[in-house]
Amino acid sequence: MPNHCPNKKLQGLQITLPTAPKPVASYLPARRSGNQVFISGQIPFEQGELIATGLVPSMVNMETAVRCARACTLNALACLKAEIGDLGLVTGVVRVGVFVACDPDFGGHPQIANGCSDLLVEIFGDIGKHARAAVGCASLPLNAPVEIEFLFEIADSLSEGFGVIGEESLDA
């Protein structure tokens, strides 16, 4: 078994994926095209509620904003798993786009984005390393402080990804 099986990594990190969030408007949460899956922008829902609302850092502190980025990432992984069935099919995290609703003079976008990037590397190892954009904006849907979109590369079968055909997946 590979050293970086994402399902086992999640279990080892004591992380349970949430239920994939429902879209808040007219779009698909995930769209597969060939061997890539695009995940629509995820906002920081935990148990159906936003972790925080407002601008960083005047209304949402950095620590909470980083927590929001991690929640966006877990929501994206839940959407990805719902689309492809098993995170063991992931062969790479291609790109993430991080949007931070912030005060005009704020420049700490990269530190908030690291909440996402670091978690992806913890879960997927080297294939979790990705290209990234981190930008500030005036507002985000539902007044969320962070929104993140994702692009994953996937295998056609578990034998090409991190999983092994016949191996029982963990519900993580």
N, C-alpha and C positions, 0 to 999 in steps of 0.2 A: 504494500500500500504506500502511496506517496506520502512524504513527510508533511505536506501542506494541504491535506484534504480539508476543504473549507468547512464541511459539516462537523468534522472532529475538532477543528480549530474553534469554531463557534461554541461547541460543547466545552472545550477546555477553557475558554474565556468566560464561561458561564453566561453566555448570551443566547437568548431564545428570540428567534425572529418574530416580529409582530405579524398579525394578519396584514396582507397587502392592503394599503389604504385605497379607498374608492376615489376616483377622480372628483375634483371639486368643480369641474366644468366639462365642456364637450371635447374630450380627447381620450386617447388610449393611454393607460399607465405604462404599457410596454409595447414595442413594435419590433418584430423580428424581420430582418432583411438579410437573407443569406446566412452567413455565420456571425452576424452581429445583431445585438439586441440593444435598442435605444430605450432608455428609461426616461419618461417624462419627468420634469422638475418635481422633486419631492420636497415637501415642507415638513417641519419638525413636529409631527403628531406622535404622541405617546398615549395609548389607550383612548384614541379618538379625540384627544384634546391637544391644542397647541401648547408646547412647553412654555413659550413666551411670545409676546407680541411687542412690536415697536422697533425703534432704531437703536443700532449699536453705535457707540457705547452709552448714549444718554439715557436710554430706557432699558437696555439689555446689556449686562456686563459681559466681558470677554469669556469668562468661564461658562456662563450660560449659553453664549453663542457657540462655543466649541461643542458643548453638549447637544445643541440643536443640530450642528453639522453631523455628529455621530448618529443622531436619531434619523436624519434625512437619509443617511447611508444605510441604516438597517431597514428603513422603509423601502428603499430602492432594491435591496437584496431580497426582500419579501416579494416585491413585484417581479423581479427577475426569476425567482424560484417558481412563482405562480405561472410564469410564461413558459419556462423550459423544463420544469419538473425537478431538477436537481442541480444544486450549485457546483457539483462535481463536473459539470459540463463546461464550466468556465475555463477558457485557456488564456484569457488576458483581460485586464481592465485597460481599455484603450484611452479613455478621456473622461474627465469630470469637469463640469462647468459650475462654479460656485458663485452664487449671487448673495450679497450681504446688503440688507437695508440698513443704511447707516447715515450718521451725521456727515455733512459735507466735508469736514476736515479730517475724517477718519482714514487711517492708512493701514490698519491691522488686518486686512482681508486675508493675507497669506496664513496668519496664525489660526484664523477661524477655519480656513480650508484644510489646514493640517488635521483638524479633527476628523475629517472624512478620509484624507489621504493616508494618515497613519493607521486608521482602522482597516482600510482595505489591504494594506501591506501585512498587518497582523493576521488577517483572515486568510489571504491568498499567497503570502510570501512574495517572491520576486515578480510573479505575474500580476500582482496587485499594483505594481508601480505603473504610473500612467502620466499622460500629458494632462495639463490642467490650466484653466483660466479661473481667476478669482477677481471679481469686480464688485464695486459698490454701486448701489442704486438708491433712488428716493423711496421706493416702496415695493412691496411684494404682495402676492395674493394673501388675503385674509390678514393682512398686516403682520405676516410672519417675518422674523428677523433674518432667516436664512432659507434659501432654496437651492437645491443641487440637482443637476441633470447628469446622466451617465451614459456611457457607451461601453458595452462589454463584447468581447469576442468569445464565441462558444464553439464547442466541438459538436460533430454530428452524433457521437455516441460517447458513453462514459469511458470506453477504452482509449479514446483520444484525449479526454480531459483528465481531471484529477481522480475521478472515480474508477472503479473496476467493474466491468460487467459481471452481474451476479452478486455484487456486494450490496448488502442492504444499506440504504441511506438512513442517516439519522434524521429525525424530525427536529432540526435545530432552527 
